Amino acid sequence: AVGSNRPKPQLIDLPPLSASDALLRQLVAALSKHPLLSRLLATDEVVRAATLVVVQIGDGKTPSAPLADARPLARLQLQGGQASGPIEPASYARWETALSALISVSPRDAAQLYVNVKPLFDEAYREFGSPAGDFDQAIVAAYQMLAATPEPTAEPVLLRRPGYFEHEDPALRALRPVQKQFLLLGPANRAAVLRWMRDLA
């Protein structure tokens, strides 16, 4: 536990959850003009989609559907183009766009925006089955899930399967789906994500 630096909520006239997309787009656009963020915000039900992402990560699931627009265009490659082996280091660059979108927003500004609109996230969180409706809990669970991903002592070896890859190491294969996906970002990208999340926390 550390002393709280939680920003004080600023007075904002919040619309109903189902009519909040325009406000969220305006508030986030004031913090970052990153093209990927703009694409993600162009979808409907922005708060509900963001809530689903955080809840699924906290549950250990990969939020592939709500983050479909953040999916890399390039495919994962293994060293030497083999059917099994370590990841080609250049493949980690596939995630640079998504990472740059995340860190284009200051964690301090993100925290201020969040506390300003938290009632909307709390309402969406209740819709997803949390009676308490305190979305702080979902954020903590998501952060803890990613932070608990073990750091491999050597480059993980992947086995190519029809339509997907799996880890050769049984211990890594036993991880939650989002943790296995997190490993595929590469060590530098993982460190940057966790650093941003720690700063937000």
C-alpha positions in Angstrom: 0.0 0.0 0.0 1.2 3.5 -0.8 -0.2 7.0 -0.1 -3.0 7.8 -2.5 -2.3 10.3 -5.3 -5.8 9.8 -6.7 -6.9 12.9 -8.6 -10.0 14.7 -7.3 -12.9 14.3 -9.7 -13.5 17.4 -11.8 -17.1 18.5 -12.3 -18.4 17.1 -15.6 -22.0 16.8 -16.6 -22.1 13.1 -17.4 -24.6 11.8 -20.0 -26.3 8.4 -19.6 -24.0 5.4 -20.3 -25.7 4.6 -23.6 -25.2 8.2 -24.8 -21.6 8.6 -23.6 -19.6 7.8 -26.7 -19.3 11.4 -27.9 -18.0 12.6 -24.5 -15.4 9.9 -24.2 -14.2 10.5 -27.8 -13.8 14.2 -27.0 -12.0 13.6 -23.6 -9.6 11.1 -25.0 -8.9 13.1 -28.1 -7.8 16.0 -25.8 -5.1 13.7 -24.4 -3.9 12.0 -27.6 -4.4 12.2 -31.3 -2.9 8.7 -31.9 -4.6 7.1 -35.0 -5.1 3.7 -33.3 -6.9 5.3 -30.4 -9.1 7.2 -32.8 -10.0 4.0 -34.5 -10.8 2.3 -31.2 -13.0 5.2 -30.1 -14.8 5.2 -33.4 -16.7 2.1 -32.4 -20.0 2.2 -30.5 -20.4 1.6 -26.8 -16.9 2.9 -25.9 -17.2 2.6 -22.1 -18.8 -0.9 -22.3 -16.1 -2.0 -24.7 -13.3 -0.7 -22.5 -14.9 -2.2 -19.4 -15.1 -5.6 -21.2 -11.4 -5.4 -22.1 -10.3 -4.8 -18.5 -12.7 -7.4 -17.1 -11.5 -10.0 -19.5 -7.8 -9.3 -18.8 -8.6 -9.6 -15.1 -10.3 -13.0 -15.7 -7.2 -14.2 -17.6 -8.9 -14.0 -21.0 -7.5 -12.4 -24.2 -9.8 -9.5 -25.2 -9.5 -10.2 -28.9 -13.0 -9.1 -29.9 -13.1 -5.6 -28.3 -9.5 -4.9 -29.3 -9.8 -6.3 -32.9 -8.7 -2.9 -34.3 -5.5 -3.1 -32.3 -4.5 -6.5 -33.8 -1.2 -6.4 -35.6 -1.4 -6.7 -39.4 1.9 -8.6 -39.6 1.9 -12.3 -38.6 4.1 -13.8 -35.9 7.3 -15.3 -37.3 9.6 -17.9 -35.8 13.4 -17.8 -36.3 14.4 -19.3 -39.6 10.8 -19.8 -40.7 10.7 -23.1 -38.9 7.7 -25.0 -37.6 9.0 -24.6 -34.1 11.6 -22.4 -32.4 12.1 -19.0 -30.7 10.2 -16.0 -32.0 11.9 -13.9 -34.6 13.0 -10.7 -32.7 11.7 -8.5 -35.5 8.2 -9.9 -34.8 8.0 -8.0 -31.6 7.8 -4.8 -33.7 4.3 -5.9 -34.7 3.1 -4.4 -31.4 4.8 -1.0 -31.7 1.6 0.7 -32.9 -0.5 -0.6 -30.0 2.2 0.2 -27.5 2.7 3.7 -28.9 -1.1 4.3 -28.7 -1.0 3.3 -25.0 2.0 5.4 -24.0 0.8 8.4 -26.0 -1.6 9.1 -23.1 0.1 10.3 -19.9 -0.8 8.0 -17.0 -1.5 11.0 -14.9 -3.9 12.4 -17.5 -5.5 9.0 -17.9 -6.1 8.8 -14.1 -7.7 12.2 -14.1 -10.0 11.3 -17.0 -10.9 8.0 -15.3 -12.0 9.5 -12.0 -14.0 12.2 -13.9 -16.0 9.6 -15.7 -15.8 6.7 -13.2 -19.6 6.6 -12.6 -20.0 5.5 -16.2 -17.5 2.6 -15.8 -19.0 1.6 -12.5 -22.4 1.3 -14.2 -21.0 -0.7 -17.1 -19.1 -2.9 -14.5 -22.4 -3.6 -12.8 -23.9 -4.7 -16.1 -21.1 -7.2 -16.4 -22.2 -8.8 -13.2 -20.4 -7.0 -10.4 -23.0 -5.9 -7.8 -20.5 -3.6 -6.0 -19.8 -1.8 -9.2 -16.4 -0.4 -8.2 -14.4 -0.5 -11.4 -11.2 0.1 -9.4 -11.3 -3.6 -8.5 -11.4 -4.6 -12.2 -8.4 -2.4 -12.9 -6.4 -3.9 -10.0 -7.3 -7.4 -11.1 -6.2 -6.7 -14.7 -2.9 -5.2 -13.6 -2.2 -8.1 -11.2 -3.0 -10.6 -13.9 -0.4 -9.1 -16.3 2.1 -8.4 -13.6 2.0 -12.1 -12.5 3.1 -13.2 -16.0 6.5 -14.9 -15.3 9.5 -13.6 -17.1 11.1 -16.4 -19.1 14.8 -17.1 -18.4 15.3 -17.8 -22.1 13.5 -17.0 -25.3 10.3 -19.1 -25.3 10.1 -21.8 -27.9 6.8 -22.0 -29.8 5.3 -24.9 -31.7 3.4 -24.1 -34.8 -0.1 -25.7 -34.8 -2.9 -25.4 -37.5 -4.0 -21.8 -37.1 -2.1 -21.0 -33.9 1.1 -21.3 -31.9 1.6 -22.9 -28.5 4.5 -22.8 -26.0 6.8 -25.8 -25.9 7.4 -25.3 -22.1 4.5 -26.9 -20.2 4.7 -24.3 -17.5 4.1 -21.5 -20.0 1.4 -23.5 -21.7 -0.4 -23.7 -18.4 -0.6 -19.9 -18.0 -3.8 -18.0 -18.5 -4.6 -17.1 -22.2 -3.9 -13.4 -21.7 -0.6 -14.1 -20.0 0.5 -16.4 -22.9 -0.5 -13.6 -25.3 1.4 -11.0 -23.1 4.6 -13.1 -23.5 4.3 -12.7 -27.3 4.7 -8.9 -27.0 8.4 -9.3 -26.2 10.3 -8.3 -23.0 10.8 -4.6 -23.9 7.1 -4.1 -24.8 5.9 -6.0 -21.7 8.1 -3.8 -19.5 6.7 -0.7 -21.1 3.1 -1.8 -20.6 3.7 -2.7 -17.0 5.6 0.6 -16.4 2.7 2.6 -17.8 0.2 0.6 -15.7 2.3 1.0 -12.5 2.3 4.8 -13.2 -1.4 4.8 -13.7 -1.9 2.8 -10.4 
